[in-house]
Amino acid sequence: MSNPEGVQRQHPVKLNIPDHEISFLAVRSSGPGGQHVNKTSSAVILLWSPQHSSVLTPFQKHLVLTKLAGRLDKDLNLQIRCEEQRDQLSNKKGAVAKLIALVEAALTVPKVRRKTKPTKGSQRRRREAKTKHGEKKRNRQRMTD
């Protein structure tokens, strides 16, 4: 079964992005942490270019570029900053996990909704509820002669 655009619904894709497509930048963390934060560059910025990726098909590249357009920079690189841990290696792992989760979420195509008509019974119940509600409102009105 296909939707109007001819695109079939896909099941969630498990991605394995090669290491050579990802680059990291080590920067200083922000926030509290005292001398440790001021001395070490433990925060990580991950850079990945979806349009130059070898694991994505052209259709998947289009999906990722449109769904993650707000997160891409001017060179169409996806930037993810991770500074949750105190060491750089843990932040790298966290950034890669965030990247995979983001891209997998962007690749899922939602199920197409097909319009259905309300059943005769539901139409009858709706009309009865409206009539009953109207009667209730009419009964609350003042009687003037």
LUMMARLUM-932514 format. One line per 4 residues: number of its first residue (from 1); their letters; for each residue y, x, z of N, C-alpha, C, O. Coordinates in nm, 4 decimals, always signed. Each point is the difference from the previous one (the first is absolute). Example, Ala and Ser with C-alpha at 12.3 -4.5 7.8 and 13.67 -1.06 7.14 Angstrom:
<zases>
1 = AS = -0.5690,+1.3190,+0.7800,+0.1190,-0.0890,+0.0000,+0.1200,+0.0900,+0.0000,-0.0019,+0.1036,+0.0665; +0.1069,-0.1386,-0.1385,+0.1190,+0.0820,+0.0060,+0.1090,-0.0770,+0.0730,+0.1108,+0.0509,+0.0169 .
</zases>
This chain:
<zases>
1 = MSNP = -0.1182,+0.0845,+0.0000,+0.1182,-0.0845,+0.0000,+0.1237,+0.0884,+0.0000,+0.0052,+0.1010,+0.0703; +0.0923,-0.1387,-0.1480,+0.1202,+0.0815,-0.0075,+0.1231,-0.0859,+0.0196,-0.0018,-0.1207,-0.0242; +0.1076,+0.1842,+0.0681,+0.1250,-0.0718,+0.0216,+0.0789,-0.0057,-0.1310,-0.0435,+0.0572,-0.0999; +0.1579,-0.1249,+0.0985,+0.0751,-0.0159,-0.1245,+0.0385,+0.1304,-0.0686,+0.0121,+0.0024,-0.1225 .
5 = EGVQ = +0.0073,+0.1044,+0.1959,+0.0388,+0.1265,-0.0614,-0.1209,+0.0746,-0.0552,+0.0157,+0.1050,-0.0623; -0.1351,-0.1571,+0.0839,-0.1206,+0.0652,-0.0481,-0.0470,+0.1124,+0.0901,-0.0840,+0.0802,-0.0408; +0.1362,-0.0724,+0.1629,-0.0373,+0.1044,+0.0938,-0.0993,-0.0587,+0.0980,+0.0264,-0.1019,+0.0638; -0.1408,+0.1670,-0.0524,-0.0995,-0.0513,+0.0927,+0.0312,+0.0453,+0.1408,+0.0574,+0.1066,+0.0222 .
9 = RQHP = -0.0970,-0.1909,+0.0734,+0.0206,+0.0332,+0.1403,-0.0896,+0.1170,+0.0356,-0.1180,+0.0026,-0.0347; +0.1750,+0.0933,+0.1036,-0.0764,+0.1178,+0.0363,-0.0305,-0.0014,+0.1482,+0.0779,-0.0496,+0.0813; -0.1925,+0.1049,-0.0483,-0.0337,+0.0170,+0.1402,+0.0717,+0.1249,+0.0499,+0.0374,+0.0858,-0.0800; -0.0177,-0.0745,+0.2113,+0.0705,+0.1177,+0.0511,-0.0636,+0.1298,-0.0508,-0.1221,+0.0160,+0.0014 .
13 = VKLN = +0.2064,+0.0744,-0.0454,-0.0450,+0.1262,-0.0581,+0.0015,+0.1076,+0.1072,+0.0950,+0.0095,+0.0777; -0.2003,+0.0715,-0.0736,-0.0026,+0.1139,+0.0905,+0.0475,+0.1217,-0.0789,-0.0644,+0.0420,-0.0961; +0.1768,+0.0134,+0.1376,+0.0607,+0.1115,-0.0719,-0.0385,+0.1333,+0.0603,-0.0217,+0.0121,+0.1206; +0.0138,+0.0872,-0.2064,-0.0177,+0.1375,+0.0440,+0.0977,+0.0840,-0.0806,-0.0322,+0.0476,-0.1089 .
17 = IPDH = +0.1516,-0.0301,+0.1632,+0.1056,+0.0735,-0.0701,-0.0249,+0.1495,+0.0179,-0.0109,+0.0474,+0.1131; +0.0017,+0.0286,-0.2245,-0.0249,+0.1443,+0.0117,+0.1153,+0.0723,+0.0702,+0.1158,-0.0412,-0.0070; -0.1515,+0.1494,+0.0740,+0.0992,+0.0767,+0.0764,+0.1086,+0.0617,-0.0881,+0.1141,+0.0147,+0.0440; -0.1480,+0.0215,-0.1675,+0.0992,+0.0668,-0.0864,+0.1102,-0.0954,-0.0458,+0.1024,+0.0454,-0.0512 .
21 = EISF = -0.1211,-0.1775,+0.0686,+0.1040,-0.0962,-0.0377,+0.0995,-0.0256,+0.1127,+0.1055,-0.0594,-0.0222; -0.1385,+0.1037,+0.1417,+0.0834,-0.0263,+0.1177,+0.0690,+0.1291,+0.0418,-0.0624,+0.1060,+0.0043; +0.1910,-0.1154,+0.0263,+0.0701,+0.1160,+0.0552,+0.0626,-0.0402,+0.1334,+0.0367,-0.1156,+0.0213; -0.0257,+0.2126,+0.0666,+0.0520,-0.0248,+0.1342,+0.1241,+0.0851,+0.0245,+0.0134,+0.1108,-0.0520 .
25 = LAVR = +0.0755,-0.1653,+0.1316,+0.1180,+0.0704,+0.0460,-0.0023,-0.0060,+0.1521,-0.0118,-0.1084,+0.0571; +0.0226,+0.2214,+0.0084,+0.0054,+0.0022,+0.1460,+0.1462,+0.0016,+0.0424,+0.0780,+0.0847,-0.0436; -0.0421,-0.1805,+0.1301,+0.1383,-0.0104,+0.0467,+0.0002,-0.0192,+0.1512,-0.1039,-0.0251,+0.0610; +0.2210,+0.0373,-0.0023,+0.0125,-0.0192,+0.1446,-0.0092,-0.1477,+0.0338,+0.0524,-0.0847,-0.0723 .
29 = SSGP = -0.1185,+0.0549,+0.1812,-0.0119,-0.1385,+0.0456,+0.1293,-0.0450,+0.0630,+0.0816,+0.0816,+0.0429; -0.0635,-0.2113,-0.0377,+0.1171,-0.0556,+0.0679,-0.0451,-0.0604,+0.1319,-0.1196,-0.0116,+0.0268; +0.2143,-0.0258,+0.0532,-0.0317,-0.0682,+0.1251,-0.0240,+0.0948,+0.1151,+0.0271,+0.1198,-0.0091; -0.0795,-0.1761,+0.1196,-0.0191,+0.0807,+0.1206,-0.1139,+0.1002,-0.0164,-0.0846,-0.0159,-0.0880 .
33 = GGQH = +0.0821,+0.1158,+0.1701,-0.1061,+0.0994,-0.0040,+0.0478,+0.1344,+0.0504,-0.0791,+0.0928,+0.0167; +0.2068,-0.0825,+0.0072,+0.0539,+0.1215,+0.0604,-0.0100,+0.1210,-0.0901,+0.0202,-0.0088,-0.1211; -0.0516,+0.1219,+0.1816,-0.0006,+0.1267,-0.0715,-0.1057,+0.0022,-0.1111,+0.0219,+0.0614,-0.1044; -0.1357,-0.1275,+0.1257,-0.1070,-0.0007,-0.0999,+0.0502,-0.0587,-0.1328,-0.0263,+0.0552,-0.1069 .
37 = VNKT = +0.0980,-0.1663,+0.1150,+0.0519,-0.0650,-0.1205,+0.1031,+0.0886,-0.0674,+0.0055,+0.0058,-0.1229; +0.0749,+0.0622,+0.1999,+0.1058,+0.0832,-0.0558,-0.0522,+0.1281,-0.0643,+0.0671,+0.0569,-0.0861; -0.1858,-0.0100,+0.1264,-0.0526,+0.1273,-0.0498,-0.0991,-0.0140,-0.1146,-0.0063,+0.0871,-0.0867; -0.0715,-0.1954,+0.0846,-0.1086,-0.0093,-0.0981,+0.0295,-0.1025,-0.1083,+0.0698,-0.0989,+0.0223 .
41 = SSAV = -0.1242,+0.1248,-0.1388,+0.0110,-0.0958,-0.1113,-0.1323,-0.0751,-0.0091,-0.0832,+0.0275,-0.0864; +0.0657,-0.1221,+0.1767,-0.1279,-0.0702,+0.0065,-0.0016,-0.1294,-0.0805,-0.1077,-0.0518,-0.0294; +0.2230,-0.0015,-0.0067,+0.0033,-0.1213,-0.0813,-0.0340,+0.0365,-0.1448,+0.0264,+0.1115,-0.0451; -0.0853,-0.2076,-0.0267,-0.0452,+0.0254,-0.1357,+0.0548,-0.1076,-0.0930,-0.0003,-0.1184,+0.0337 .
45 = ILLW = +0.0469,+0.1602,-0.1501,+0.0374,-0.0935,-0.1061,-0.0983,+0.0215,-0.1140,-0.0104,+0.1096,-0.0551; -0.0616,-0.2160,+0.0207,-0.0980,+0.0048,-0.1077,+0.0670,-0.0478,-0.1282,+0.0701,-0.1012,+0.0006; -0.0911,+0.1725,-0.1090,+0.0524,-0.0380,-0.1310,-0.1170,-0.0199,-0.0952,-0.0876,+0.0859,-0.0104; +0.0863,-0.2006,-0.0598,-0.1064,-0.0300,-0.0967,+0.0605,-0.0763,-0.1161,+0.0775,-0.0935,+0.0205 .
49 = SPQH = -0.1119,+0.1322,-0.1408,+0.0523,-0.0652,-0.1195,-0.1074,-0.0916,-0.0579,-0.0978,+0.0487,-0.0566; +0.1143,-0.1818,+0.0698,-0.1009,-0.0914,-0.0541,-0.0110,+0.0068,-0.1519,-0.1089,-0.0186,-0.0544; +0.2191,+0.0449,-0.0150,-0.0046,-0.0004,-0.1461,-0.0738,+0.1206,-0.0572,-0.0444,-0.0044,-0.1148; +0.0305,+0.1109,+0.1914,-0.0720,+0.1187,-0.0468,-0.1387,+0.0118,+0.0623,-0.0650,+0.1037,-0.0130 .
53 = SSVL = +0.0195,-0.2079,+0.0799,-0.1288,+0.0045,+0.0684,-0.1150,-0.0125,-0.0994,+0.0074,-0.0765,-0.0961; -0.1130,+0.1523,+0.1206,-0.1165,-0.0035,-0.0889,-0.1031,-0.1034,+0.0454,-0.0917,-0.0318,-0.0758; +0.1044,-0.0210,+0.1966,-0.0982,-0.0970,+0.0498,+0.0350,-0.1437,-0.0350,-0.0846,-0.0885,+0.0136; +0.2066,+0.0630,-0.0581,+0.0417,-0.1365,-0.0292,-0.0034,-0.0280,-0.1505,+0.0346,+0.0853,-0.0817 .
57 = TPFQ = -0.0768,-0.2060,+0.0478,+0.0048,-0.0443,-0.1387,+0.1450,-0.0377,-0.0320,+0.0806,-0.0154,+0.0918; -0.0459,+0.0004,-0.2198,+0.1380,-0.0395,-0.0330,+0.0409,-0.1328,+0.0649,+0.1139,-0.0143,+0.0445; -0.2047,-0.0816,-0.0388,+0.0320,-0.1275,+0.0653,+0.0237,+0.0195,+0.1492,+0.0923,-0.0589,+0.0562; -0.1751,+0.1414,+0.0087,+0.0172,+0.0270,+0.1430,+0.1309,+0.0742,+0.0256,+0.0668,-0.0256,+0.1002 .
61 = KHLV = -0.0296,+0.1165,-0.1888,+0.1274,+0.0709,+0.0137,+0.1159,-0.0993,-0.0064,+0.0953,+0.0088,+0.0773; -0.1052,-0.1030,-0.1705,+0.1042,-0.1029,-0.0126,+0.0086,-0.0831,+0.1278,+0.1097,-0.0281,+0.0482; -0.2244,-0.0115,+0.0067,-0.0014,-0.0778,+0.1249,+0.0658,+0.0771,+0.1132,+0.0848,-0.0535,+0.0715; -0.1238,+0.1786,-0.0555,+0.0535,+0.0814,+0.1098,+0.1503,+0.0214,-0.0175,+0.0759,-0.0106,+0.0962 .
65 = LTKL = -0.0331,+0.0406,-0.2187,+0.1422,+0.0249,-0.0233,+0.0841,-0.1254,+0.0232,+0.1130,+0.0106,+0.0477; -0.1650,-0.1284,-0.0801,+0.0786,-0.1228,+0.0212,-0.0043,-0.0444,+0.1454,+0.1029,-0.0393,+0.0549; -0.2202,+0.0444,+0.0090,-0.0101,-0.0486,+0.1376,+0.0627,+0.0938,+0.1020,+0.0463,-0.0442,+0.1052; -0.0445,+0.1728,-0.1356,+0.0584,+0.0972,+0.0930,+0.1337,+0.0536,-0.0501,+0.0427,+0.1083,+0.0401 .
69 = AGRL = +0.0236,-0.1838,-0.1278,+0.1264,+0.0459,-0.0591,+0.1052,+0.0308,+0.1062,+0.0789,+0.0928,-0.0178; -0.0757,-0.1669,+0.1258,+0.0988,+0.0225,+0.1046,-0.0235,+0.1261,+0.0806,+0.0894,+0.0461,+0.0709; -0.2079,+0.0094,-0.0809,-0.0328,+0.1205,+0.0767,+0.0031,+0.1267,-0.0851,-0.0237,+0.1094,+0.0513; +0.0524,-0.1230,-0.1807,+0.0003,+0.1154,-0.0891,+0.1397,+0.0605,-0.0086,+0.1002,-0.0710,+0.0068 .
73 = DKDL = -0.0951,+0.2033,-0.0219,+0.1306,+0.0643,-0.0168,+0.0392,+0.0004,-0.1482,-0.0683,-0.0613,-0.0821; +0.1769,+0.1294,+0.0480,+0.0505,-0.0037,-0.1384,-0.0961,+0.0666,-0.0983,+0.0030,-0.0312,-0.1190; -0.0887,+0.1230,+0.1669,-0.0983,+0.0661,-0.0864,-0.1325,-0.0748,-0.0018,-0.0997,+0.0513,-0.0508; +0.0983,-0.1725,+0.1061,-0.1190,-0.0856,+0.0099,-0.1116,+0.0631,+0.0819,-0.1181,-0.0177,-0.0301 .
77 = NLQI = +0.1566,+0.0918,+0.1345,-0.0958,+0.0547,+0.0956,-0.0032,-0.0908,+0.1223,+0.1032,-0.0496,+0.0451; -0.2213,+0.0292,+0.0066,-0.0152,-0.0764,+0.1237,+0.0126,+0.0976,+0.1159,-0.0729,+0.0990,+0.0067; +0.1661,-0.1272,+0.0852,+0.0213,+0.0871,+0.1150,-0.0454,-0.0716,+0.1259,+0.0376,-0.1145,+0.0251; -0.1195,+0.1841,+0.0540,-0.0456,-0.0551,+0.1276,+0.0271,+0.1038,+0.1072,-0.0438,+0.1146,-0.0104 .
81 = RCEE = +0.1163,-0.1555,+0.1135,+0.0317,+0.0901,+0.1104,-0.0884,-0.0346,+0.1184,-0.0136,-0.1170,+0.0358; -0.0457,+0.2170,+0.0242,-0.0863,-0.0207,+0.1165,+0.0380,+0.1014,+0.1068,-0.0042,+0.1210,-0.0226; +0.0414,-0.1728,+0.1398,+0.0359,+0.0879,+0.1121,-0.0526,-0.0582,+0.1304,+0.0630,+0.0117,+0.1051; -0.1806,-0.0750,-0.1140,-0.0547,-0.0684,+0.1170,-0.0690,+0.0952,+0.0971,-0.0059,-0.0274,+0.1199 .
85 = QRDQ = -0.0462,+0.1387,-0.1706,-0.0724,+0.0949,+0.0848,+0.0847,+0.1238,+0.0246,+0.1045,+0.0196,-0.0620; -0.1525,+0.0640,+0.1545,+0.0750,+0.1203,+0.0334,-0.0330,+0.1175,-0.0918,+0.0740,+0.0983,-0.0030; -0.1845,-0.1072,-0.0723,-0.0358,+0.1120,-0.0873,+0.0018,-0.0414,-0.1467,-0.0175,-0.1172,-0.0334; +0.0387,+0.2136,-0.0511,+0.0184,-0.0238,-0.1425,-0.1270,-0.0512,-0.0680,+0.0075,-0.0877,-0.0860 .
89 = LSNK = -0.1222,+0.1404,+0.1226,-0.1256,-0.0399,-0.0631,-0.0300,-0.1478,+0.0231,-0.0410,-0.0702,-0.0924; +0.0610,+0.0233,+0.2134,-0.0232,-0.1422,+0.0303,+0.0972,-0.0877,-0.0778,-0.0374,-0.1075,-0.0468; +0.1606,+0.1519,+0.0327,+0.0979,-0.0763,-0.0764,-0.0342,-0.0022,-0.1491,+0.0260,-0.0993,-0.0679; -0.0840,+0.2080,+0.0167,-0.0443,+0.0009,-0.1400,-0.1102,-0.1028,-0.0210,+0.0025,-0.0760,-0.0968 .
93 = KGAV = -0.0987,+0.0740,+0.1876,-0.1100,-0.0965,-0.0095,+0.0534,-0.1431,+0.0094,-0.0449,-0.0886,-0.0726; +0.1403,+0.0673,+0.1618,+0.0598,-0.1322,+0.0151,+0.0758,-0.0433,-0.1243,-0.0051,-0.1168,-0.0387; +0.0756,+0.2106,-0.0243,+0.0758,-0.0318,-0.1208,-0.0937,-0.0349,-0.1155,+0.0284,-0.0915,-0.0773; -0.1398,+0.1638,+0.0651,-0.0973,-0.0291,-0.1059,-0.0626,-0.1369,+0.0237,-0.0204,-0.0760,-0.0947 .
97 = AKLI = -0.0101,+0.0439,+0.2196,-0.0565,-0.1314,+0.0318,+0.0989,-0.1117,-0.0344,-0.0392,-0.1040,-0.0529; +0.1676,+0.1258,+0.0833,+0.1035,-0.0981,-0.0346,+0.0103,-0.0172,-0.1519,+0.0128,-0.1117,-0.0501; -0.0187,+0.2237,-0.0219,+0.0074,-0.0041,-0.1459,-0.1143,-0.0824,-0.0587,+0.0224,-0.0868,-0.0843; -0.1436,+0.1140,+0.1288,-0.1157,-0.0712,-0.0537,+0.0086,-0.1479,+0.0333,-0.0312,-0.0842,-0.0842 .
101 = ALVE = +0.0728,+0.0515,+0.2053,+0.0123,-0.1415,+0.0380,+0.1064,-0.0704,-0.0847,-0.0204,-0.1134,-0.0435; +0.1330,+0.1797,+0.0202,+0.1068,-0.0583,-0.0818,-0.0449,-0.0251,-0.1437,+0.0239,-0.1073,-0.0554; -0.0885,+0.2064,-0.0039,-0.0402,-0.0118,-0.1397,-0.1120,-0.1030,-0.0154,+0.0004,-0.0780,-0.0952; -0.0954,+0.0773,+0.1876,-0.1072,-0.0996,-0.0069,+0.0560,-0.1409,+0.0147,-0.0464,-0.0921,-0.0673 .
105 = AALT = +0.1451,+0.0740,+0.1539,+0.0622,-0.1318,+0.0152,+0.0742,-0.0400,-0.1270,+0.0007,-0.1173,-0.0373; +0.0617,+0.2141,-0.0288,+0.0734,-0.0300,-0.1233,-0.0942,-0.0326,-0.1153,+0.0381,-0.0715,-0.0927; -0.1598,+0.1230,+0.0975,-0.0945,-0.0209,-0.1087,-0.0753,-0.1329,+0.0085,-0.0620,-0.0415,-0.0978; +0.0663,-0.0247,+0.2114,-0.0712,-0.1269,+0.0102,+0.0801,-0.1077,-0.0707,+0.1183,-0.0196,+0.0280 .
109 = VPKV = -0.1828,-0.0490,-0.1184,+0.0627,-0.1086,-0.0743,-0.0367,-0.1294,+0.0707,-0.1186,-0.0275,+0.0185; +0.2162,-0.0527,+0.0216,-0.0328,-0.1222,+0.0733,-0.0740,-0.1003,-0.0873,+0.0143,-0.0019,-0.1222; -0.0931,-0.0808,+0.1881,-0.0761,-0.1023,-0.0700,+0.0967,-0.1009,-0.0603,+0.0987,-0.0381,+0.0630; -0.1274,-0.0044,-0.1845,+0.0879,-0.0933,-0.0697,-0.0161,-0.1389,+0.0593,-0.1117,-0.0486,+0.0184 .
113 = RRKT = +0.2239,-0.0144,+0.0111,-0.0035,-0.1357,+0.0548,-0.0026,-0.0990,-0.1145,+0.0833,+0.0048,-0.0905; -0.1798,-0.0943,+0.0959,-0.0098,-0.1042,-0.1020,+0.0524,-0.1290,+0.0581,-0.0365,-0.0382,+0.1112; +0.1219,-0.0291,-0.1859,+0.0566,-0.1255,+0.0475,-0.1085,-0.1064,+0.0044,-0.0832,-0.0097,-0.0903; +0.0852,-0.0695,+0.1959,-0.0942,-0.1116,+0.0111,+0.0788,-0.1256,+0.0304,+0.1070,+0.0047,+0.0606 .
117 = KPTK = -0.1620,-0.1176,-0.1040,+0.0654,-0.1271,+0.0296,-0.0468,-0.0485,+0.1359,-0.1143,+0.0244,+0.0387; +0.2028,-0.0938,+0.0352,-0.0440,-0.0554,+0.1274,-0.1034,-0.1098,-0.0252,+0.0066,-0.0706,-0.1006; -0.1009,+0.0570,+0.1918,-0.1035,-0.1022,-0.0161,+0.0599,-0.1381,+0.0213,+0.1071,-0.0140,+0.0590; -0.1769,-0.0873,-0.1073,+0.0476,-0.1391,+0.0165,+0.0135,-0.0339,+0.1476,+0.0954,-0.0660,+0.0411 .
121 = GSQR = -0.1916,+0.1117,+0.0380,+0.0038,-0.0282,+0.1437,+0.1213,+0.0620,+0.0676,+0.0643,-0.0633,+0.0837; -0.0327,+0.1896,-0.1208,+0.1152,+0.0648,+0.0625,+0.1304,-0.0662,-0.0445,+0.0948,-0.0084,+0.0780; -0.0894,-0.0389,-0.2031,+0.1196,-0.0710,-0.0467,+0.0176,-0.1312,+0.0767,+0.1112,-0.0361,+0.0385; -0.2244,-0.0361,-0.0163,+0.0052,-0.1271,+0.0734,+0.0436,+0.0240,+0.1447,+0.0836,-0.0737,+0.0522 .
125 = RRRE = -0.1395,+0.1760,+0.0128,+0.0363,+0.0303,+0.1391,+0.1481,+0.0392,+0.0102,+0.0667,-0.0369,+0.0966; -0.0153,+0.1107,-0.1943,+0.1405,+0.0391,+0.0002,+0.0891,-0.1231,-0.0098,+0.0979,-0.0117,+0.0738; -0.1308,-0.0801,-0.1642,+0.0801,-0.1226,-0.0145,-0.0046,-0.0836,+0.1273,+0.1024,-0.0531,+0.0431; -0.2206,+0.0409,+0.0175,-0.0125,-0.0779,+0.1246,+0.0824,+0.0632,+0.1113,+0.0643,-0.0710,+0.0773 .
129 = AKTK = -0.0657,+0.2040,-0.0682,+0.0772,+0.0690,+0.1042,+0.1495,-0.0221,-0.0219,+0.0746,-0.0206,+0.0957; -0.0308,+0.0250,-0.2218,+0.1418,-0.0236,-0.0291,+0.0408,-0.1419,+0.0371,+0.1069,-0.0212,+0.0572; -0.1928,-0.0769,-0.0899,+0.0296,-0.1398,+0.0312,+0.0083,-0.0198,+0.1511,+0.0915,-0.0651,+0.0506; -0.1887,+0.1225,+0.0207,-0.0026,-0.0123,+0.1462,+0.1244,+0.0640,+0.0619,+0.0583,-0.0554,+0.0932 .
133 = HGEK = -0.0181,+0.1699,-0.1437,+0.1180,+0.0698,+0.0513,+0.1262,-0.0836,-0.0271,+0.0879,-0.0095,+0.0855; -0.0798,-0.0500,-0.2036,+0.1143,-0.0850,-0.0340,+0.0087,-0.1230,+0.0901,+0.1084,-0.0398,+0.0425; -0.2250,-0.0198,-0.0140,-0.0017,-0.1159,+0.0900,+0.0487,+0.0388,+0.1394,+0.0743,-0.0746,+0.0638; -0.1164,+0.1908,-0.0178,+0.0417,+0.0480,+0.1318,+0.1521,+0.0146,+0.0050,+0.0631,-0.0392,+0.0982 .
137 = KRNR = -0.0046,+0.0955,-0.2037,+0.1453,+0.0168,-0.0069,+0.0707,-0.1361,-0.0060,+0.1033,-0.0203,+0.0639; -0.1608,-0.0725,-0.1418,+0.0615,-0.1338,-0.0102,-0.0030,-0.0722,+0.1345,+0.0948,-0.0711,+0.0336; -0.2003,+0.0879,+0.0425,-0.0120,-0.0657,+0.1296,+0.1011,+0.0551,+0.1017,+0.0320,-0.0678,+0.0976; +0.0174,+0.1874,-0.1191,+0.0967,+0.0590,+0.0920,+0.1433,-0.0479,-0.0281,+0.0884,+0.0184,+0.0837 .
141 = QRMT = -0.0653,-0.0786,-0.1984,+0.1345,-0.0434,-0.0347,+0.0419,-0.1200,+0.0860,-0.0834,-0.0779,+0.0462; +0.2142,+0.0658,-0.0266,+0.0514,-0.1143,+0.0766,-0.0070,-0.1243,-0.0847,+0.0211,+0.0040,-0.1212; -0.0507,-0.1128,+0.1852,-0.0020,-0.1289,-0.0686,+0.1381,-0.0631,+0.0163,+0.0430,-0.0269,+0.1122; +0.0258,+0.0036,-0.2219,+0.1334,-0.0645,+0.0060,-0.0070,-0.1285,-0.0797,-0.0526,-0.0023,-0.1113 .
145 = D = +0.1065,-0.1060,+0.1692,+0.0025,-0.1305,-0.0689,+0.1396,-0.0419,-0.0288,+0.0218,-0.1067,-0.0573 .
</zases>
